[in-house]
Amino acid sequence: MAPAVNLALGAVPAGMGMPAAAQQGPLLPPQVRCAEALRHLYGWLRASLPQWPQVAGVIPSLVQGVRLYRNGQYEACLAHIQSVLGAINAGQTAPLR
């Protein structure tokens, strides 16, 4: 089973490549939270895929999250990412619908 993804969508840890002003405060704008969540998941996938190739099943769902982000639908993007995280953490790595 792939390792769980630990991601809090409300705040960005220091040192994640965000400007200092964006790191302050627990409630970041949805656009920033969505961007950081997508970056975090990309890094998690890069690290996890060599050892657990079955996690590749979530890639189409993450692509959908990127589409929502690019279309400016940040709240929908966050909700979508949350469902992907739930599926990963529950061990469901088959393509999500």
Secondary structure, DSSP 8 states (H G I E B T S, - for coil): --------TT---TTSS--HHHHSSS---HHHHHHHHHHHHHHHHHHHTTT-GGGGGGHHHHHHHHHHHHTT-HHHHHHHHHHHHHHHHTT--S---
